[in-house]
Amino acid sequence: MKMYLISDNIDTYTGMRLAGVEGAVVHERAQLKEELDKVLADKEIGIVLLTEKFGREFPDLIDNVKLERKLPLIVEIPDRHGTGRKPDFITSYVNEAIGLKL
């Protein structure tokens, strides 16, 4: 299985290309939808890396793939500017999931 990157910035794309991961740089919703459709049609791609910006700006597109398909696995990654999440996002996620305060 292959990994594929869909990024909103060229620096993340360049870094992943150096690691051997193919991908594309997109900026618009229509471009993202087109790339997702292309990726979903390719049965060799098992993991899709998306920059977190897409998860924030277009959750309907991303969540639709996550909920309706087993493969590919969608993983949101921070870009070169860092993550947009709070420093304690893992703790708060666990608190919400199991209802216990850690």
N, C-alpha and C positions, 0 to 999 in steps of 0.2 A: 504494500500500500504506500501511496505517496502522500506528501503534505503539499498544501497549496496556500499561498498567502494572498489575501486581499487587503491592501493597505491604502491609507489616505495620504501617505507621505513617502517620498522617494528614499529617504534615509533608512527607514525600516525595511523597505523593499531591497535596497542595496545590501544591507547587512544579512538578510535572509538568503539572498542570492549567493553571497559568499559562503554561506553554510550549505548551499546546494538545494535550497527550497525555491521552486518556481513560484511565480505569482504575477500580480497585476496591481497597478496603482490606479485608483478611481476616486472621483470627487463628488459625483452626483448620484442621486437615488437611482436613476435609470441605469447608470453604468454599473452600480452595485448589483442591481437585479439581473442585469445581463451576465455579469461574471458569476453570480450564484447559479443561474440557470446552466451556464457552461460547466461549472464544477459538478453540479448535481447529475449532469448527463455523463460525466466521466466516471466509470465504475472503479478505476484504479486509485482515485483520490479518496483516502480514508480520513484525513484530518484537514480541516480548513482553519487557518489562522486568520483572525480578523482583528484589526486594531479596535481598541475599546470605543473609539469615537463612533464607529458604526453601530455598536450596541446601544449607545446613548441616543443617537440621532434617528436610527431606523429600526427600533426594536420589533416592529411588526414583521419586517422581512426576516430578521434573524430568528425571532421566536418561532415563526412559522416553520422554518427548516428544523429547528431543534425539537419541536413537538411532533412533527409529522414524519420524520425520517430517522432511521437508526444510524445510517451512515450518509454522509460523513459526519464526524464529530466536529462541532463548532467550538473553537477555543478563542476567547477574546484575550488579546495581549496588549500590554501598554506599548505606546510608541516611544520615540526618543525623548519626548517631553515628560515621560513618567506616567504613572497611573492617575486616573481621575478619581480614584476611590479614596475614602477616608483611611487613615493609618490603621484603624482597628476594624476594617471591614470583615475580616475573617471571624473575629469574636462576635461581632454583631450578627453576622450571618448564622452562626451556630446558635446564638441566643434566640433568634427568630425561628430557626428550624426545630429546636427541641424545647424551647420555652424555659430554659434554665439560664440564670445569669452566671457567667464565669468570672 
